Structure formats: C-alpha cells, structure tokens
Amino acid sequence: MKPEVRKPKSQIRELIETIGSAVLIAAFIMIFIARAYTVNGDSMLPTLQHGERLLVDKISYRFIEPSRGEIIVFKNPADTSEQFVKRVIGLPGDKVAIIQGVVYVNDQPIEEDYTFAPARIGFPAQIVPEGTYFVLGDNRNNSEDSRFSRVGFLPRNLIVGRAIWRYWPLSQVSLILRPEVFKTLVF
C-alpha cells in the first residue's frame, strides 16, 4: 500500500493563515492583556508629555487593586468614549484633601516632587467612597481630575489599566514606577 502524498499548501493559503493567526493573537492581547495608549494633552506634565506612547497593563487589576501613586488610564465618567491618564492618589476609604496646594491623604501631607506645580484649586476633605478612587494629574493646574464633577471619584469599573512602560519616543523609553513617597509613607 502506498503512503498518501499530501499536496503542499499554497503560498496564498499560508499567508492568509499567518495573517489570521497574527490578528487573533493581537486581538487577544489588546482585549485582555495590554494596550497601547497615546498621551493626549499636558495634564501629566512633567511626568508624561503630550504624544508619548504608553503600554497599559489591563490584566493585573483583575487580581489586585490599584495602589496609590500608580498612573492609570480610565474612561472619562462624563463621556466613556474619552480616555484619561492620571495618578491614583486616594483609595476607597481614604480621607483626601488639597489645602493651600498641598495634597493630604488620611491627614498626612504628601511631598510630591513629581508634580509640575502645587494645585491652585483646592479640594475639601472628603472620604473616597467604596468602589471609587481619587485621581489627579501631575500638572495640577491644567488637569481635569477628581476635583471636578466631570470626573469626580472614579468608579473602579472605568479603570482600563495601569501604565507600565513608556515606549515612545525612543529617547524616553522607560518603566513607569510609583514615586518613592508612596512606597515609604504609611497611611
């Protein structure tokens, strides 16, 4: 009995299968694991510049909660087709305030060496409601953030993910780390 001889796949079929596989893998990664994000505007100066590109981790927040100091991307509560990038300052249950340009979390002043300038617009002491976060831009005087009603306390379900890596421009490639102040303070 002769062994069956298979006809080789055509080059077009192989190309279609390769492209199809790549599209499926890319879609899986973008939906469940990570996403590219382009910084739009100056609200995160000096940390992030307009036009910089970030890789946003979409999976870790399925297992852990956001931490103070992390930079996140989220859907604007006032218009979910818009996405913002800001820094998490207050967690659910924290007392937050901005008094004379100084941010307080649980009555402790935060020494912020990563901001552009102290905030001219304050925020009266309030408790961050359960299931929400208090977020601020690093450019406090040019940022639509939790101080304003269009954003307010950010519902957890609107968080897209955590910015973990700046990959463009090439001269600025770096990991995005939490500032030391959030690692050393006990809240």
N, C-alpha and C positions, 0 to 999 in steps of 0.2 A: 504494500500500500504506500502510495506516495504521500509525503507530508504536504499539507495545504500551504500554498505560497500566498502570502498577503501582499496586496498591492500597496506600495508606499503612499502615504498621504500626499496630497498635492500641496505645493508651497502656499497656495492661497488659503487652503483649509488650515494649515499650520499657523499662518499669520493670523487668521481670524480667531483661532483657539487661544493663541498667545495674547492677543489684544483683549479678548473677552475675559481671560483669567486675570490680567492686569487690572482691568476695570473693576472686576468683582473684588479683588484684594484691596484696591484703593478705596472703593465704596465702603467696605467693611471697616477699614482703618478710620476713615473720615467720620463714619456714623458712631462707632463705638470706642475708638482708642484715642485718636489725636486729630487735631485740625489746625490748619494754618489760619492766622489772623493778621490783618494789617492794621496797625495803629492809625487811627483817624483823629487828628486834632492834637492839641497841646496840653490836654488835661493831666497827663502823666509826666510832664517835664519836671525835673531834669532826667528822671529815670528812663523814660521811653520817649522817643522822638516821633513826630508825625512821619508816616510812611515806613517805619520799621516793621519787619515781619517777625511774628512770633509763632512758636509751636505751642499749642494749647492741649494739655493733657485732659482728656474727657473721661478717663476711666477711674482714676484714683478716688474721686469724690463719690463713687458708687460704694466705696468701702470705708472711707474716712471722711470726717467733716473738715471744712476749710479751717485754716489756722490764721490767727492774727498776723498781719504783715504780708501774707501771700497776695500776689497780683492775680486777679481773676478776670475772666471775660464773662459777661452776662447779658441777657436780653433786657432791654430797657422796659421796665414795668409799664410805662406810658405808651410804648409802641414796640411790641415784641419783634417787629421786623428789623429793628435797630439793635446793634450790639455795642456795649461799652466795655472799657477796660479800666479797672480801679483797684485800689488796695483794700483788703479786709482790715478793718480797724476794731470793730466790735462784734462779739459773738452773741448768740442768744443768751439772755440773762445778764449781760454786761451793762453797766451804767456808763454812758458815754456823754461827753460834753466838750464844747470848744469855747474857752473863755479867754478873751484877750489874745487870740491867736494860738493858744496852747491847747492841744488835744489831751483830754483826760479819759482814761479808761479805769473804771472802778476806783475813782478818786485819785489815781496816780497819773501825774503828768508824763507824757511820752516825749522823750528827747528825739526829735525827728531830724536827722541830718540828711535825709533823702528827699526832703521837700524843696520846692522852688522858693517859697516864701511863706511866712506864717499866714494863716487864714484871716482875712479882714471880716468875713461873715462868720459869726459865732453859731453856736448850737446849744440850746438849753439842756441841762442834764435830763436824760431820759434812759429808761431801761429798754434794751433791744428785745423786742418780743420774741417768743419761741418761734422757731422755724424761719427766722429772718436774720440778716446781717447788716451791719453799719459799714458802708464803704465810702472812701474818699479818694479823690485824685491827688497826686503828689503836687500838682500845680493848683493849690487850694483856691486861688483867686481867679481861676479860669477852668472850673470843673463843675459839671452837673452831676451831683452825687447825693448821698443820703441826707444832706442838709436841706434838700429841696423836694417839694411834693411830687415832682415828676418821677423821681427815683424813690425817695423815702427809704424806709427799712426794706432791704432787698429780700424778697422771698427766696428760700433755698432752691425751689424748683426752677427758678430762672437762671441759675448759675450754669453756664456752659462748661467751664473747666478752668484749670489753673495754668497760667502762663509759666512755662518751664525753660524755654530756650529762645533766645533772640538769634535768628539765623540770617537776617539781612538788615543792613548792609554787611558785607563780609568783614569790614574793618571793625564792626561792633559785635561779632559773634560771641555769645556768652550764655552761661546758665543764668537763670533769673532766681536769685536767692532771697530769702527773707532777711530784712535788716537785723543786725545784732540786737538792737533794743528789744525786739520781740522774743528773742531767744533767751535773754538774761532776766527780764522782769518777771516777777511772779505776780499774777493778777488775782 
